[in-house]
Amino acid sequence: MKFLINKPHLFFLLTIPIIMLFGILSGDAVLDINVHDTYYIIAYLHLATLISLLFGIIGIGYWIMLKANRKLSKWLNWTHIGLTFGGTLIVWILSKFYRTEFMEYEFNNNLTLIITLFVFLIIIGQLIFPANIIYGLIKKKNKTSG
């Protein structure tokens, strides 16, 4: 786990090919989001491309901070990585509990609320990344190198 905190850029950059593979293999599948009377339809390939772009920016940001010899907060690293990947895993698991055979609206509505809260938590967690970068720029340089 120390590797994950010391080199978080590798974790983000190595997940990009996996995410793109899922997007390509999903074919013509789409994500439908219904907000009142409006449907937002996003192809999985486009969603995978957007997430990969975001992970690329995050990975390069962590890599630049490592090369600039700036020390980032371990707590903020753990929180950002945990909310990003752990939250995504929880949302994926919860989405498998939808009941479509017999419609239980109350169960599905409550599940939708929980998933929505986790998605907002993941989005809020992404704000930790710029906060950690700012923290690293303000804090003194690492004393470990050379």
N, C-alpha and C positions, 0 to 999 in steps of 0.2 A: 504493500500500500504506500510505502514511502516513495516508490517509483512514480506512482500516480500523482502525488503532491509535488514532487520535484520536477516532473516533466508532463504536465497536463496537456501540453500541445500535442504530444503523440497520441493521447487518448482521443482527442477531438479529430485530428487529421486521419487517424486510422479507421475511424467509423464512417468517413465519407464514402469510400468504395462500397461498404456494406449497405449504407442507406441508398446509394444510387442503384445498386443491384436489386434491392427490394422495389424501387420505383420502376425500373425497367421490366422486371419480371411480373409486375402487377398488371401489365397489359393495358386494357382500356378502363380499368377500375377507377371509380371516382369517389370522392368524399363529398357527401351532401350535408350541408348545414342549413337548417331551417330556422330563420329568425322571423317570427310572426308570419307574415304573408310573403316573405322573400326567401328564395332558395339560393344559396351560394354553392356552386359546384366547382370543385377543384380536382383535377386529374392527379393521381398519386405520383406520376412522374414529375409533374410541376411542383408538387409538395416536396418530393424528395430532392429536387434541384434547389429549392428555396432553403430547405434545412441544411443541405450540404454546403451551400454558400455561406449560411450563418456559421456553421461549424468551421469552415475554412477561415473566416474572419476571426473567430474566437481562437482557433489554433495558432494562426499567425500572430495574433496579439500576445498570447502566452509565450510564443517562441521569441518574439522581439524583446519581451521583458527579460527572458533568460539570457539572450545574447547581449542585452544592454547591462547585464549584471545587476538587475534590480530585484530586490527580495519582495515577493508577494506574501500576503497573509495566508497562512495554512488554513485557518478557520474559514476564510472567505473562499479559498480554493475548494475545500471539502463541501461547503454549502452550495456553491455553484455547480460542481460536478454532480453532487447528490441530487439536487433538484432537477437538473437537466436530464440525467439518465435514469435516476430512480423514479422521478415523477412520470417520465415517459413510459416506463415499464408498468407502473401502477395504472396509468390511463389505459394502456393496451390490455392489461388483465381485466380491468373493470368493464371494458367495452365488450368482452366475451360473455358477460352475464346478462346481456339484453335478452328479454323473452319475446320471441316473435311468434311462437306456435299459438299461444293464447295471449291476447293482449292484456296485460295487467298495467294499466296506465299509471297507477300510483307508483308501482315498483319501478317502471321505466322512467318516470318523471324524477323520482328520487335519485336514481342512478345517473340520469343526465345531469342533475344538479351537482352530484359528487364529482363527476368527471369534469364538469365545467369549472368547479372550484380548483381541482388539481391542475387544469390547464392554465388558469390564472396564476396559480402558485408557480408553475414552471415559467411563465412569462415574467412574473415579478423576480424570479430567481435569476433571469438573464440580466437584470439590472445590477446584480452583484458583480458581474464581470467588469463593467467600466469602473465601479467603485473600487475594485481590487487593483485595477490598472492605475487609477489615481493614487491609491494608497502606496503602490510600489514606486510611483514617480516622486511622491513627497518624501518617502522614507529614505534613509541613507543607503548608499550602495552596499552590496554584499562584501564581507571581509574575507570570504573563502578563496577567492581567486587571487592569483598572483603576484 
